[in-house]
Amino acid sequence: MSESSSTHWAPVWSKQMMETHGLFLVSTPIGHYEDITLRALQTLRQVDGILCEDTRTTRQLLNHYGISNPCYSYHAHNEREKLNGIMARLIKGDRLALVSDRGTPLISDPGLMLVQRCYTESIPVHMIGGISSVIHAVVLSGLAGGPFYFQGFMPVKKAQETWNVLANMSAPVVLFVGPHDLSRLVADALAVFGDREACLLREMTKKFEQRLILPLSQLHQWVQQAHHLGECVLVISGKPPIIRMKQSKYVKDAPIEYVDSLDQAQVNG
């Protein structure tokens, strides 16, 4: 982008915002404050208010960029009671932004109820894209170059049913893990998945970003010895393909052989 085009770009979006209203879903950094788009900053400067998962966390980001717009608490525990008041402002014509503490709103974060209500009431919803911890983890893991399955946080109820479904997926599985659940979750994954390769990522985009790729058994040992890991993203490789080997044409009534990987198929072949 040339210097002249970048100079005139922000006012273009500023003008577009002045001509519309509604809800703006704004992606914020997952760690490094410079991972935010120009359009996101311009949006946060121009809206009438910002709905935050934690106003203290968002205020730190806003202060870093000299943005003083008011912040309002909006999280999983109060979204129902706040919904009607927010909708009244949007119907009146206010421009409100919704952000999560880190990353892209609605990805394992509150906001779906509000977005669906906006669509019902014909309130415009605008997506201001940016970094996502899911995509960052998938790319950095080296375990997925195509399809993957995003689970997010494991449910408290029916966890075993969820594990069984995930274990049969051929695509890598992406999980969000809280700091106090990591050891238990890796142990559960090992019990259900077997000793598959997995990648643990923490402090993503920050100075001490860490990527650890190990079989689940070794990862579990490492986690038990580690401390103060914070929230992590865990990517587990998919279920190995079961390949149907060709029945031998030299031995009568030879059994059909099945193997668990392409490497084994090549050895047996």
Helices and strands as residue ranges (DSSP letters): H 3-18, E 22-26, H 38-46, E 49-52, H 55-64, E 71-73, H 79-92, E 95-99, H 112-120, E 125-128, H 133-141, E 149-152, H 159-167, E 173-177, H 182-193, E 197-202, E 210-215, H 216-225, E 232-236, E 243-244, E 258-259, H 262-268
